[in-house]
Amino acid sequence: TNPDNPVIGDRAFGSTRADVIRMGIPVMRGIQAAEVIPVVKHFPGHGDTSDDSHLGLPVVDHDIERLRRVELPPFAAAIEQGADAVMVAHLLMSKLDPEVPASMSRIVIEHLLREQLQFDGVVITDDMTMGAITDNYDVGDASVGALQAGADIVLIGHDPELQRQALQSIR
């Protein structure tokens, strides 16, 4: 929804919820048909950010009404159509939980995704080695926070030392 978005850009299926649903659901089904688990991302919506979460922590100032109208419908449609996994983004949703990013927020993961959208599949975080996390949090503490918030999998894909730190903190 933000043409100046520095990170999503042409990675999105479109700029409207209808386009994203129209193209995203068949792709999800096709991936499932190939016996691969697709991951629906970046919950609760990374399309209207001005910052790249690889480099810093984007702030999304939309209230729940805007999210329900624009960002959430593609996720709801994917969940209704049998989404297996959802990736939660490193976004500070200032009107929902101004304290921690969505990837570490019980309000976002448990209340919004699990309870309101009735998602009962796997919740995975975006990569904890991204600047949104490493510039603002200890990766071990952030990993524990994500699990406490309801994430099932903490993704740390680029740094074995940070993987060890996270495992130690979780233990």
C-alpha positions in Angstrom: 0.0 0.0 0.0 3.0 2.3 0.3 4.7 2.7 -3.1 7.9 4.0 -1.3 8.2 0.9 0.9 11.9 0.1 0.8 11.6 -3.6 1.7 8.4 -5.2 0.4 8.1 -3.4 -3.0 7.7 -6.0 -5.8 7.7 -8.8 -3.3 4.0 -8.1 -2.7 1.2 -9.7 -4.8 -0.3 -6.3 -5.2 -1.3 -3.0 -3.7 -4.8 -3.9 -2.7 -6.2 -6.6 -0.4 -8.2 -8.0 -3.3 -5.1 -8.4 -5.5 -3.2 -10.0 -2.7 -6.0 -12.5 -1.9 -6.7 -13.2 -5.6 -3.0 -14.1 -6.3 -1.8 -15.2 -2.9 -4.3 -17.9 -2.1 -3.7 -19.9 -5.4 0.1 -19.6 -4.7 -0.4 -20.9 -1.2 -2.6 -23.8 -2.5 0.0 -24.6 -5.2 2.8 -24.8 -2.7 0.7 -27.0 -0.5 -0.2 -29.3 -3.5 3.6 -29.8 -4.0 3.7 -31.0 -0.3 5.7 -28.0 0.8 4.5 -25.8 3.8 3.9 -22.2 2.7 4.5 -19.4 5.1 2.1 -16.5 5.0 3.9 -13.3 5.8 4.6 -10.6 7.1 1.9 -10.5 9.8 0.1 -8.1 10.7 1.1 -6.3 7.5 4.4 -4.9 6.3 3.1 -3.1 3.2 2.7 0.4 4.5 6.1 0.9 6.1 8.7 3.4 5.3 11.6 1.6 6.9 13.4 -1.7 6.1 13.2 -4.0 9.1 16.5 -5.5 8.0 18.0 -2.2 9.0 15.8 -0.8 11.8 12.5 -1.1 13.5 9.6 0.2 11.4 6.7 1.8 13.2 3.2 1.2 11.9 0.7 3.8 13.3 -2.5 2.2 12.0 -5.3 1.5 14.4 -7.2 -1.8 14.5 -10.0 -0.5 12.3 -7.5 0.3 9.5 -5.7 -3.1 10.0 -9.0 -4.9 9.7 -10.0 -3.0 6.6 -6.6 -3.1 4.7 -3.8 -5.3 6.1 -5.6 -8.2 7.8 -8.0 -9.5 5.1 -5.4 -11.4 3.1 -4.2 -13.1 6.3 -7.8 -13.9 7.3 -8.4 -15.4 3.8 -5.3 -17.5 3.9 -6.2 -18.8 7.4 -9.8 -19.6 6.2 -8.2 -21.5 3.3 -5.9 -23.6 5.5 -2.7 -21.6 6.0 -0.2 -23.9 7.8 2.2 -21.2 9.0 2.3 -17.4 9.5 5.5 -15.3 9.9 5.2 -12.4 12.3 7.1 -9.3 11.3 9.4 -7.1 13.3 7.1 -4.1 13.3 6.2 -1.8 16.2 2.4 -1.6 16.0 2.1 1.6 18.0 -1.7 1.5 18.4 -1.8 -2.2 19.4 1.4 -2.7 21.4 3.7 0.3 21.7 6.1 -1.7 23.9 7.6 -4.4 21.7 7.6 -5.5 18.0 4.8 -7.7 16.7 7.2 -10.6 16.7 7.4 -10.3 20.5 3.9 -9.1 21.2 1.3 -11.3 23.0 -1.3 -8.8 21.9 -0.4 -9.3 18.2 0.3 -13.1 18.3 -2.1 -14.5 20.9 -4.9 -11.9 20.8 -5.0 -10.8 17.2 -3.6 -13.8 15.2 -4.7 -16.7 17.4 -7.9 -15.5 19.0 -9.4 -13.0 16.6 -8.3 -14.6 13.3 -8.5 -18.1 14.8 -5.2 -19.2 13.5 -4.1 -22.5 15.0 -1.1 -23.3 12.9 2.6 -22.6 13.3 3.8 -19.1 14.1 7.3 -18.3 13.1 9.2 -15.0 13.7 11.0 -13.2 10.9 14.8 -13.5 11.2 16.0 -12.3 14.6 19.3 -11.2 13.0 17.6 -8.3 11.4 18.4 -4.7 12.5 14.9 -4.3 13.9 15.9 -6.7 16.6 19.7 -6.5 16.8 19.8 -2.7 17.0 17.2 -2.6 19.8 17.3 -5.9 21.8 19.5 -8.7 22.9 18.7 -11.6 20.5 18.5 -14.1 23.3 16.0 -11.9 25.3 14.1 -11.2 22.1 13.9 -14.9 21.3 12.5 -15.7 24.7 10.1 -12.8 24.4 8.8 -14.2 21.0 8.2 -17.6 22.5 6.5 -16.1 25.6 4.3 -14.1 23.2 3.1 -17.3 21.4 5.6 -17.9 18.6 6.3 -21.5 17.9 9.6 -21.1 16.0 12.2 -18.4 16.4 14.1 -17.9 13.1 17.8 -17.1 13.3 19.2 -17.9 9.9 22.5 -16.0 9.6 24.7 -16.1 12.7 25.6 -19.3 14.6 26.8 -17.3 17.5 23.4 -15.6 17.8 21.7 -19.0 17.5 23.8 -20.2 20.5 22.9 -17.1 22.5 19.2 -17.6 21.8 19.4 -21.3 22.7 21.2 -20.4 26.0 18.6 -17.8 26.8 15.7 -20.1 26.0 17.2 -22.9 28.2 
